[in-house]
Amino acid sequence: MFEDENEIDPKELPIYKKGREIYEVVNQICQLIPDDDGPLGHVKSIMLEDAMMLTVKVVGATAGQLYDIKMEAAAIIRKAARNLMIQNHSLEMFGFEYVEYFQIVRNLLEEYRLLFIDWVSKFDRWNYVIDRWGLFNPPGVGPFDHDPDDDIPFNGFDEI
């Protein structure tokens, strides 16, 4: 699948591996939540979804080449990790018996955060299209900047 030497298998990235580890721990904790507990069941589904995003979006960002696509995935990962970091409060509020186990997840998320910083720093800032919404442009590029690609004449396929 990864024939080009420049392509990266996302499953080999440290951030992916740590995300997988977090998912496995979250899943183990969620198995302690009784199936018949409605409020905790809802918290459980949110936690599992957020934990999955830590790997799914790494794969998506690795497959994409453009800076704005990678940054969008990174923003979703950050949101999921931050949501997951505070779920111990929801667990406690709804009477989960083993809230102290969630500290393991919080410790792993701190390790993940450090890997995340390193991962994002390696995004190619020169491989981009202007994000006209203005959220995910590389430093120095704005949503109203002129796109030099607009100056390239293109008359369809008449000249082929």
WOZIUR-V380809 format. One record per residue. N is the residue number from 1. RES is the residue in one letter. PSI is psi in whole degrees, 0 to 359 (999 if undefined). Layout:
N_RES_PSI + N_RES_PSI
This chain:
1_M_325 + 2_F_73 + 3_E_325 + 4_D_130 + 5_E_342 + 6_N_347 + 7_E_145 + 8_I_135 + 9_D_112 + 10_P_334 + 11_K_348 + 12_E_353 + 13_L_139 + 14_P_323 + 15_I_323 + 16_Y_314 + 17_K_319 + 18_K_321 + 19_G_320 + 20_R_318 + 21_E_317 + 22_I_315 + 23_Y_316 + 24_E_320 + 25_V_316 + 26_V_318 + 27_N_318 + 28_Q_317 + 29_I_318 + 30_C_332 + 31_Q_343 + 32_L_350 + 33_I_125 + 34_P_140 + 35_D_333 + 36_D_9 + 37_D_102 + 38_G_303 + 39_P_316 + 40_L_329 + 41_G_322 + 42_H_315 + 43_V_319 + 44_K_313 + 45_S_322 + 46_I_316 + 47_M_316 + 48_L_320 + 49_E_314 + 50_D_318 + 51_A_324 + 52_M_325 + 53_M_334 + 54_L_337 + 55_T_319 + 56_V_315 + 57_K_336 + 58_V_317 + 59_V_315 + 60_G_317 + 61_A_324 + 62_T_324 + 63_A_328 + 64_G_153 + 65_Q_331 + 66_L_141 + 67_Y_315 + 68_D_325 + 69_I_316 + 70_K_316 + 71_M_325 + 72_E_315 + 73_A_319 + 74_A_321 + 75_A_321 + 76_I_319 + 77_I_313 + 78_R_315 + 79_K_315 + 80_A_318 + 81_A_318 + 82_R_320 + 83_N_316 + 84_L_324 + 85_M_328 + 86_I_6 + 87_Q_342 + 88_N_329 + 89_H_319 + 90_S_317 + 91_L_315 + 92_E_317 + 93_M_323 + 94_F_14 + 95_G_26 + 96_F_130 + 97_E_334 + 98_Y_43 + 99_V_326 + 100_E_336 + 101_Y_336 + 102_F_341 + 103_Q_330 + 104_I_316 + 105_V_317 + 106_R_321 + 107_N_318 + 108_L_323 + 109_L_326 + 110_E_320 + 111_E_319 + 112_Y_318 + 113_R_317 + 114_L_320 + 115_L_323 + 116_F_314 + 117_I_314 + 118_D_317 + 119_W_311 + 120_V_325 + 121_S_342 + 122_K_0 + 123_F_139 + 124_D_107 + 125_R_350 + 126_W_353 + 127_N_87 + 128_Y_161 + 129_V_152 + 130_I_127 + 131_D_103 + 132_R_350 + 133_W_342 + 134_G_8 + 135_L_322 + 136_F_39 + 137_N_150 + 138_P_161 + 139_P_134 + 140_G_355 + 141_V_131 + 142_G_164 + 143_P_341 + 144_F_6 + 145_D_152 + 146_H_134 + 147_D_115 + 148_P_336 + 149_D_338 + 150_D_342 + 151_D_353 + 152_I_120 + 153_P_136 + 154_F_118 + 155_N_31 + 156_G_213 + 157_F_18 + 158_D_329 + 159_E_2 + 160_I_999
